[in-house]
Amino acid sequence: MSLVIAQDLCLSYGKKVLFDQDSFTLGPRDRVGLVGANGTGKSSLMKILAGVAQPDSGTVQYSRKARAGYLPQEIAGLPDGTVVEAVMSTVPGRDAMEARLKETEAALAAATDEEDQLELSQSLADLHAELDDFENRYGRHHAERILKGLGFRDTDLAKPTSALSGGWRMRAALAGLLLQDPDLLLLDEPTNHLDVPTLTWFDDFMRRSNKALVLISHDKDFLNRQINRVVSLEVEGVREYAGNYDEYKRLRAEEKELLRARAEKVESRRAELQGFIDRFGAKATKARQAQSRAKMLEKLEKVQVLEERTSMKFRFPEVERSGRDVVTLEGITKRYGAQTIYDGLTGRVERGQRIAVVGANGAGKTTLLKMVAGELAPDTGTVTLGHNVVVGYYAQHHADKLNRQNTIIEEVRPLAADKPESYVRGVLGAFLFSGDDVEKPIGVLSGGERARVALAKLLLVPSNFLLMDEPTNHLDLDSAEMLIEALKGYGGTLLFVSHSRSFINGLASHVWEVADGKLTPHPGNLDDYLYHQQKLQQAAAEASAMAAGQARGEKVASGPMTEKDRKRLEAEARQRRSVVEGPLKKEIAKLEARIAEVEAGQKEREAQLADPALYNDFARAKPLMDTHRASKEELEDLYARWEAAQEKLAEASASLG
């Protein structure tokens, strides 16, 4: 059964056609990644699904009683009141239920007839039970848990929503959606304002959900972990692919190659037939054969190969070698009013390192980059650049550094005054600004276009030490991946801030954690850092449990364990593990066997469905299509059950230590 049916959607802005008779459906457990280049209509389609915008024609129909929750990239505002009250008020039904409760209490107080009193008492009891259930699902405790997961502290919960900054307002709006637990979540770049600790919590929270999801994200790792289906906005229209983003890219490439090969085969046959007709069409002895080939030529299929949109293609130029020590920070303190950001910070960046700076919002990540870039002076301490270091700085709010009155070419031309204009235009072309596009004023550009201008400026002034603050914001997924590839080939040193898991994991050789005014370095990428943090938390929990046991007077072994005791404890542990994990492992094995069986059947059917001749016989095609659709739904259910079983097994294993 479909949760949402979008049918024959059409939408245009002037001459630009975004959707033309496009249709698709969403199932109750579909977790869809909505992908496409900037400007192809992802956010527009999300708004149409949310009901906040209307298509030029076509319909979007939800199943009865289905609820959708929508998080846009920018929110208009939040309900008045404290943060926790505002989040709780987003859940529909609370006010109506409390009003019914007051009415029933008043009616009971006024009733004099015994039968009426009994009936109203029962109604009041039912309402209290209903309200208790509502509180368990949507009450203050649950709201506070979600808010804390999204980075709010206890003291923040009582703040008025009017005191929140833009990023924190977005988090509060997201908390409201998660509390509502709608049948369909529509999330447009939900991670843009999340720091790494919050992103980790949000990622885990979303993976535990079995509700439908439509997600736009430029973070490939996050997208891959969340989705089981892709709806892509391609040149040929809206397309659908099973699997995550990586699987979509693989299937798309295979489809493109198959169509290219088929087109070449058809064109070769077309040339062969046309050659015969041209050679023998005028000869009486070959006229019948030429006519036959002409008919064959008319019947040849027209293979439409896949077109791909142009994407950014660039690489960083070669840079001069710097000294071994690129920058040294010593005794740094920085305060904003009464708030201390850094207190005695010390650190050093060495040539060739690629360091990701992580920490909670407000910990001072952007402040650190600004001090290294020389745009902000520390209160005390020194920032010393090494020998032959040339700094390039990509600011988080790079738009503020662009002159809105300049055209694109005017903005970047002074950076390469010694180069011909053709060179500058070539660099801009790599960032998708060609022809008359370079004459556009900065002020009319979209966020993604301004981001590309800022990146072009970095290329025009080669630097061997790049500072980048949230460089993937406003970039589409393909552009973000292209930037990762370009930076992999960069010959200098990199210090950056990013909330994108794929960006950090793809580039970082080290992680700097900033917290409580200090800097703690860790080797490896984000996954390595998170694993280390998890182990530290486990060790702290074990130490706490041991201390609690000692406080209760429990016996703690003081001497060495005998071999007999060790074997007995190991046997007991194996028995406990077998009892807990055994049934889950059997269930997983059974699910995996069924998944393999259904996938094999699907593969055979897909090969048959790929044959155009099949559709000439509808009586044969329809049962095959029906079986394919039913098997697809069964697979989705099996995948969901397999994921749930794996999560249970992981939780059970973790509890056993």
Protein Blocks (a to p, Z undefined) as FASTA:
>chain_A
ZZbdcehiacdehjbcfbghiacdddfkbccddeddehilpmmmmmmmnopaccfbdcdd
ddehiacddddfbdfbdceddfklmmmmmpghjlmmmmmmmmmmmmmmmpmbfklmmmmm
mmmmmmmmmmmmmmmmmmmklmmmmmmmnopafklmmpcfklpcfklmmmmmmmmmmmno
pabdcdehkllmpcfklmmmmmmmmmmpccdcddddfbfklmmmmpcbdcdddfkbccdd
eddfklmmmmmmmmmmmmmmmmmmmmmmmmmmmmmmmmmmmpmklmmmmmmmmmmmmmpc
cdddddddddddddddddddddfblbdcehiacdehjbcfbghiacdddehiacddedde
hilpmmmmmmmnopaccfbdcddddehiacddddfklmlmpcfkbcfklmmmmmmmmbcf
klmmmmmmmnopahjllmpcfklpcfklmmmmmmmmmmmmccfbdcdehklgoiafklmm
mmmmmmmmpcbdcddddfbfklmmmmmmbdcddeehiacddeddfklmmmmmmmmmmmmm
mmmmmmmmmmnopacdfbdcdfklmmmmmmmmmmmmmmmmmmmmmmmmmmmmmmmmmmmm
mmmmmmmmmpmklmmmmmlmmmmmmmmmmmmmmmmmmmmmmmmmmmmmmmmmmmnZZ
